[in-house]
Amino acid sequence: AEHVKLSSSLRRPHQLVCLLMTTSSMKTSRLAQYIALTKPRVTQLAVFCAVIGMFLATPSLPDWRVVLAATVGIWLLAGAAFAVNCLVEREIDSRMARTARRPSAQGEISEKQILIFSTAIGGLGMWILYAFVNPLTMWLTFVTFVGYAVIYTIILKPATPQNIVIGGLSGAMPPALGWAAIADDVPKQAWLLVLIIFVWTPPHFWALAMYRRDDYAKSGLPMLPITHGPEFTRFHIWLYTIALFATTMLPYAIHMSGLIYLVSAIILGLAFLWYAWRIYRHYDDVLARKTFTFSIVYLSLLFLALLVDHYLRF
């Protein structure tokens, strides 16, 4: 039937063009659906922090070939973990306005297809890291994959309102992965970067959970604003932001960074504290949304300040 349709179209050039455009559009749409499974925006921030770790691992510029291979490998494994997350939470996602349009939630991509896709890009990522970077980076990234896709998504997230705190370690690992890629080691400086992201995660994510609390109530997940109430959550956002401000002073305290980073960390930290204080004392959903957005900008600028300070000092 397709052959007859195509043969008929060959006699009508304008119909052939339309057929080819439709086919191309379908392929593009399918590709976009698979890319959406990898949560590109979240992956970009994680990979950005990993790349910063790569540059901080050496006083000179790292080998660009290793940087490229590590970036691709970490990106692929992170995408594979997010695809598994979409697979496991497809029913939960379908009940939430924020995630209902994901192809997994809408059933546009089957469970088998998601599993094959995740296995393929995850396996490719591991091979790239092993062959072109080093085994330490491969294993650390694989452990991070298991931590997010299995321990956090399957075990912790539906079990405890502290899921984002405990499971946040897997999301905080990218700087250590980047550092290991260049140095084949993970010293205390790399773990300090992990600690910063680990402490940053709760106020970042709870701000989202606050203005999306109705969504999370429908999901059935034990998120902190649902289990302990908005006031309790707002107070903990404030407390964790204070802890974050103190934690970001540590790179300067251990002489890992200089005045450029210190001044940047203080300015960014005071801005985050201002947002957190307003959430605690004068909450509204618009403010929570702005806080969530600022938290992403905050982390990006903080790590960028580390990079600028690193090379200007050396």
C-alpha positions in Angstrom: 0.0 0.0 0.0 2.9 2.4 0.8 4.5 1.5 -2.5 1.2 2.3 -4.4 0.9 5.5 -2.4 4.4 6.6 -3.2 4.1 5.6 -6.9 0.9 7.7 -7.1 2.7 10.6 -5.4 5.5 10.4 -7.9 3.0 11.3 -10.6 1.9 14.3 -8.5 5.1 16.2 -7.4 3.3 18.5 -4.9 1.9 15.5 -3.1 5.3 13.8 -3.0 6.7 16.9 -1.3 3.9 16.9 1.3 4.5 13.2 1.9 8.3 13.7 2.5 7.7 16.7 4.7 5.2 14.7 6.8 7.6 11.8 7.1 10.5 14.2 8.1 8.2 15.8 10.7 7.3 12.5 12.2 11.0 11.5 12.6 11.8 14.9 14.1 8.9 14.6 16.5 10.0 11.1 17.6 13.6 12.3 18.1 12.3 15.2 20.2 10.4 12.8 22.4 13.4 10.7 23.1 15.5 13.8 23.9 12.7 14.9 26.3 13.2 11.7 28.2 16.7 12.9 29.1 15.4 16.1 30.7 17.8 18.3 28.8 17.6 21.4 31.0 18.5 19.4 34.2 21.2 17.5 32.3 22.8 20.7 31.1 23.2 22.1 34.6 24.7 18.8 35.8 27.1 18.6 32.9 28.1 22.2 33.3 29.1 21.5 36.9 31.0 18.5 35.8 32.9 20.5 33.2 33.8 23.1 35.9 35.2 20.2 37.9 37.4 19.2 35.0 38.9 22.7 34.7 39.4 23.1 38.5 41.3 19.8 38.6 44.4 21.2 37.0 46.2 24.6 37.2 46.6 24.5 33.4 44.1 23.9 30.7 43.0 20.2 30.6 43.3 18.1 27.5 40.4 19.1 25.3 40.0 15.5 24.0 39.5 14.2 27.5 37.1 17.1 28.3 35.1 16.3 25.2 34.9 12.6 25.9 34.1 13.0 29.6 31.4 15.6 28.8 29.7 13.3 26.2 30.0 10.2 28.5 28.6 12.0 31.6 25.9 13.6 29.5 24.8 10.2 28.1 24.7 8.5 31.5 22.8 11.4 33.0 20.3 11.2 30.2 20.0 7.5 30.7 19.2 8.0 34.4 16.6 10.6 33.7 15.0 8.3 31.1 14.7 5.5 33.7 13.2 8.1 36.1 10.6 8.9 33.4 9.9 5.2 32.9 9.4 4.5 36.6 7.3 7.6 37.3 5.2 7.6 34.1 1.9 7.1 36.0 2.8 9.7 38.6 3.9 12.2 35.9 0.5 11.7 34.1 -1.3 13.1 37.2 0.9 16.2 37.5 0.4 19.3 35.2 4.2 20.0 35.2 5.0 16.5 33.8 1.9 15.3 32.1 3.2 16.2 28.6 6.3 14.0 28.9 6.1 11.3 26.2 6.4 8.6 28.8 3.4 10.0 30.7 1.3 10.2 27.5 2.3 6.7 26.4 3.8 8.0 23.2 6.9 5.9 23.8 6.5 2.4 25.3 8.2 1.0 28.4 10.3 -1.3 26.2 11.4 1.5 24.0 12.4 3.7 27.0 14.3 0.8 28.5 16.2 0.0 25.3 16.9 3.7 24.8 18.2 4.1 28.3 20.4 1.0 28.1 21.8 2.1 24.7 22.8 5.6 25.7 24.0 4.5 29.1 26.1 1.7 27.7 27.5 4.0 25.1 28.4 6.6 27.8 30.1 4.0 29.9 32.2 2.8 27.0 33.2 6.3 26.1 34.3 7.1 29.7 36.2 3.8 30.0 37.9 4.0 26.6 38.7 7.7 26.3 38.8 9.0 29.9 39.5 6.5 32.7 37.9 3.6 34.6 37.5 5.7 37.8 35.2 8.2 36.1 33.2 5.4 34.4 32.5 3.7 37.7 31.8 6.8 39.6 29.3 7.9 36.9 27.7 4.5 36.9 27.3 4.6 40.7 25.7 8.0 40.3 23.4 6.5 37.7 22.3 3.8 40.1 22.0 6.3 42.9 19.6 8.4 41.0 17.7 5.9 38.8 17.3 3.2 41.5 18.0 4.4 45.0 16.4 7.8 44.7 13.7 7.2 42.1 12.5 3.7 43.1 13.3 3.5 46.8 13.6 6.9 48.5 11.2 9.2 46.5 8.0 7.3 47.3 9.1 6.4 50.8 10.2 9.5 52.7 9.7 13.3 52.6 13.4 13.5 53.1 13.9 11.9 49.6 15.4 15.0 48.1 17.9 15.4 51.0 19.1 11.8 51.1 18.9 11.2 47.3 20.5 14.6 46.6 24.0 13.1 46.8 23.6 11.5 43.4 22.6 14.8 41.9 25.5 16.5 43.6 28.2 14.2 42.1 29.0 15.9 38.7 31.9 18.1 40.0 33.6 14.9 41.4 33.0 13.1 38.1 34.6 16.0 36.1 37.5 16.2 38.6 38.1 12.4 38.3 38.1 12.7 34.5 41.1 14.9 34.5 43.0 14.0 37.6 42.0 10.3 37.9 41.5 11.1 41.6 38.8 12.7 43.7 40.5 14.9 46.4 38.8 16.9 49.2 38.4 19.9 46.9 36.2 17.9 44.6 34.1 16.6 47.5 33.7 20.1 48.7 32.0 21.0 45.4 29.8 18.0 45.9 28.9 19.2 49.3 27.9 22.6 48.0 25.4 21.1 45.5 24.2 18.7 48.1 23.3 21.5 50.5 21.9 23.6 47.6 19.5 20.9 46.5 16.8 21.1 49.3 16.1 24.8 49.1 16.2 24.6 45.3 13.8 21.7 45.1 11.5 22.6 48.0 10.9 26.1 46.4 9.5 24.2 43.4 7.5 21.8 45.6 5.9 24.7 47.4 4.4 26.4 44.3 3.6 23.0 42.8 2.2 21.5 46.0 -1.2 20.8 44.5 0.5 18.8 41.8 2.5 16.8 44.3 -0.7 16.2 46.4 -2.2 14.6 43.3 0.9 12.5 42.7 0.8 10.7 46.0 4.5 11.3 46.6 5.4 12.2 50.2 6.9 15.6 49.5 7.7 17.8 52.5 5.0 20.5 51.9 2.4 17.7 51.8 3.5 15.7 54.7 4.7 18.4 57.1 2.9 21.5 55.7 4.0 24.7 54.0 5.2 26.6 57.1 7.5 23.7 58.1 8.9 23.6 54.6 9.4 27.3 54.4 11.4 27.2 57.6 13.6 24.4 56.3 14.2 26.3 53.1 15.5 29.2 55.3 17.7 26.9 57.4 19.2 25.1 54.4 20.0 28.4 52.7 21.9 29.5 55.8 23.8 26.2 55.8 24.5 26.8 52.1 25.9 30.2 52.7 28.3 28.8 55.3 29.3 25.9 53.1 30.2 28.1 50.1 32.7 29.9 52.3 34.7 26.7 52.7 36.6 26.9 49.4 38.1 30.2 50.5 38.7 28.9 54.0 40.8 25.9 52.7 42.7 28.1 50.2 41.1 26.4 47.3 39.9 29.8 45.9 40.7 33.4 46.4 39.0 36.8 46.8 37.2 36.8 43.4 35.3 33.7 44.5 34.8 34.9 48.0 33.2 38.2 47.0 31.0 36.4 44.4 29.9 33.8 46.9 29.0 36.4 49.5 27.0 38.5 47.0 25.2 35.5 45.6 24.6 34.0 49.0 23.1 37.2 50.4 20.7 37.3 47.4 19.7 33.7 48.0 19.2 34.4 51.8 17.0 37.3 50.8 14.8 35.1 48.7 14.7 32.4 51.4 13.8 34.9 54.1 11.0 36.3 52.1 9.7 32.8 51.4 9.8 32.1 55.1 8.1 35.4 56.3 6.0 36.6 53.3 5.3 33.5 51.1 3.5 33.5 47.8 3.6 31.2 44.8 5.1 33.8 42.5 8.0 34.4 45.0 8.6 30.6 45.2 8.8 30.4 41.5 11.3 33.2 41.3 13.3 31.6 44.1 13.5 28.3 42.2 14.6 30.1 39.0 17.2 32.2 40.9 18.6 29.1 42.6 19.6 27.7 39.2 21.2 31.0 38.2 22.9 31.1 41.6 24.6 27.7 41.2 25.7 28.5 37.7 27.2 31.8 38.7 28.8 30.3 41.8 30.6 27.7 39.8 31.6 30.2 37.1 33.1 32.3 39.8 35.1 29.3 41.0 36.4 28.9 37.4 37.3 32.6 36.9 39.0 32.7 40.3 40.9 29.5 39.6 42.6 30.7 36.4 43.2 34.3 37.5 44.9 33.0 40.6 47.2 30.6 38.7 
